[in-house]
Amino acid sequence: MRRLALPVRPDAYGPLRTADGTCAGVPAGRAAGMGLETARDGAPHERCLLTTAEGEPRTELTASFGPYARAEFRGVDDREPDDQPSAELPFHRRGKDDLQGWTTAKCPDGLALFTVNPVSTGPVEEGVRRPAPDLAQEHAALKEFATRAAEAHGCSAPATGR
């Protein structure tokens, strides 16, 4: 058996201010100041997971290019139509009742898709409240994440909405 050298590094977890991979430049928020990232090496799918200082996941950012983006646009899951990314709607800012927000960019291999999703950490115990989402931070995180990923892939600037 041969070993192949792959351009992969293990996931890196640390403060957002020191991130240098897929979470680079993503602003910290009141509930998410840490990130779990991978190297940004032209992969067709990228991810940045924003967490609390204790490592509890809060928000997931993803970038999909080429066939990965096309699969997302085909609606391969059971989300409601209003929460399903669409090539006809290049930007959707997540509201408190939405499952996700997204933006798109034009790339050499088609439309890229960038999403922001709150991360559910399971059922909430009675009497315990989850922190309210920081929608402004989520929007700022998506904007920075999408801008850097689009630039790294030779895409246009992501759509910014209204």
Buried (B, 14 or more C-beta within 10 A) or exposed (E): EEEEEEEEEEBBBEEBEEBEBBBBBBBBBEBBBBBBBBBBEEBBBBBBBBBBEEEEBBBBBBBBBBEBBBBBBEEEEEEEEEBBBBEEEBBBBBEEEBEBBBBBBBBEBBBBBBBBBBEEEEEEEEEEEEEEBBBEBBBBBBBBBBBBBBBBBEBEEBBEEE
